[in-house]
Amino acid sequence: MSELVTMTTIRRIAVIAIDNPPVNALSPGVPEGVQNLVNTANADERIDGIVVIGAGTTFVAGADINEFAKVASGQAAPLNLRDIFFEIESSAKPLVMALHGTALGGGLELAMSGHYRVLAPTAKVGQPEVNLGLIPGAGGTQRLPRLAGMAKALEMCALGQPFSAEEALAAGIADRIVSGDLLETAVAFAEEIAGAPISRTRDRAVGAPIAPAAIEELRGKAHKSMRGRHAPDVAIQAVTEAARVPFEEGCRIEAELFQQCLKSAESRGLIHAFFGEREVGKIPGLDKNTPTLAIAKAGVIGAGTMGSGIAMVYASAGIPVRLREVTQEALDRGMNSIRKNYASTVAKGRLSQSDMDTRLALITPQLGYEGFEELDVITEAVFEQMEAKRKIFAEIHQIAKPECILASNTSTLDVDEIASVTLRPEMVVGHHFFSPANIMRLLEVVRGKATSDSVLVTSMALAKRLKKVAVLSGNARGFIGNRILHPYIREAQFLVEEGATVEEVNEAIYDFGMPMGPLAMCDLIGLDVEFRIHQESRLHHKPGVREPLGIDLLYAEGRYGQKNGKGFSNYVNGRQAEADPAVTERIHASAKGLTKRSISREEIVDRCILAMVNEGARVLEAGTAMRAVDIDVVYLTGYGFPLYRGGLMFYADELGLDRVLARIEEFRSAHGDDLWAPAPLLIKLVTEGKTFSSLGPVLRTAKA
Ligand code: COA
């Protein structure tokens, strides 16, 4: 018997408990353990029925994703869950699955191979495999339509969203929702049905077929929310087979399709992204016993776009927040934008009016510093100018209690210089939120040279409470994300100077999977903002090196992007871009001495993306990012890099670093050393036959 699965008895019912923390994943030993104990219970004449339950806070959150990665890379043999579940379902004694927490993926497939399911009211069930580029592979696509009908099964498998207990009951996945003791109720249920004929999911008829138009509508929805991904189509294919072929044949087809998905780049990328998001929260080199500071009250200084967004983030997490501005007018503007923002979420049905009221009540707008002496974290979000930031930090240093974290939302400035005006630089840290702060998931936590470990650990934990993904960055210009973005915007402009149209550049990058092209992104951010960034950054450039011309030219013409309806494109009705061929022409004309040529989509993608990869390698060399995965997650959660590509550096690994280097060398020959000299780290990795992902953490980031 496996230790991961144990059996006890309550009266004449066997209780099989799965105990594989943290989420009771179906790691090797778990499914076979359940199978063996079901067989043991069947052979024991003192037993009338069986209950399977999860120990701890959840049923089974799925197959073990680590195993998928091992099987895909050939390091482990696949576990045949399909046959194991078939045998479990064959139990001659009634088998009740008792679900709490989550029953996801293989967890729901296991639950469906029971004869009945009772759910705790807060339980969730789902087939989220598409989120990993997979489909259910243990009979889920064949059992779900037999329980829930075609329409619901298609929806669950293609979109990957979980169902609540209520939805599961309505869909026929759950037999009962129990509000009392889950185990006791499940045992009583097993006693009640002992001896009655057994109804197995696999023997049920698949419900009414679904109209092709409804399938196409679902496909469209999946393509919209998971653009560029293949797994939703495969999931639809597998589920629809259930209506066409008998159960076992359907399972065979499902297994084949599952194997194809498991070998796909999409699945590798999504699994990397899944673990990456969890990995970045762990900071190597820190003492595990570093104390976390308690955060109960927060403050934000500055009620502009960023400040009011950050105040919303705190309020939405249930943390009371004081929002300070210097003029009543600016404060009112900030509060109005917060109200408008919440109200639009209410209008979309994603937030209740009472939750909106609760959140608003947690925000205290104010002109002074009253109450700031009680706060546990204060985030400065005034405009991006060193003098302004130094003034604020000198002020809050006087007011804040000693253990209060003093965070700056700077996106570019030196955190050490900001900290230098306080007498407690160890409490100062960068909390770089991304705009719009209430939506974007990324938080760059910037470590100054004196920032204490406690402040870092608390910042990482706080980010989780704020529903953000925190990535640690060293204190260097542009931190991780914006530094890497710089050559991307540069190359996009160069490409237009050399002969591509604005639309060709935007479309190639959109089709690569980014949410919009780089020039469309500049229009969204504002060409006035981009112009200022460019002016600032050229101070650090080597004289005589080619500078991009597009943004400067359009800014001088008064084209500021979406905000005034004209930038690289024209905008009607706010966001709808319309090509303006004259813009491309003027940028072509401004690049004197360049012979215009037609530029392939492949070159557009490689120039823009590999310029970022090369810069990413330098960011790693400098120790600004500790690990390649930190860069991956910054790009996935802050810049819309396609999730299924696993992140910027993982994309390069997948391309093959030797190919990446060869391409960069080509660009170096064409455009010179200053722009395209390959990063020494990239050359080293190619020489050693290694990848970015295989690198250990650069521990000196810790004190960069
Ligand atoms: N296999 C292996 N490990 C898993 C796992 C799985 N199916 N699901 C979660 N984990 C691990 C996480 O990597 C994390 O490990 P860590 O603490 O070492 O970083 C730990 O379990 C906790 O997960 P986390 O996501 O941080 O906890 P949560 O409470 O926020 O969310 C879940 C829990 C189950 C909702 C979430 O982990 C999830 O969605 N998991 C994937 C479920 C899935 O896709 N199942 C289908 C696979 S067939």
Boltz pocket constraint, residues with backbone or C-beta under 6 A from the ligand:
constraints:
  - pocket:
      binder: B
      contacts: [[A, 22], [A, 23], [A, 25], [A, 61], [A, 62], [A, 63], [A, 64], [A, 65], [A, 66], [A, 102], [A, 104], [A, 105], [A, 106], [A, 107], [A, 128], [A, 129], [A, 131], [A, 132], [A, 274], [A, 275], [A, 278], [A, 279]]
      max_distance: 6.0
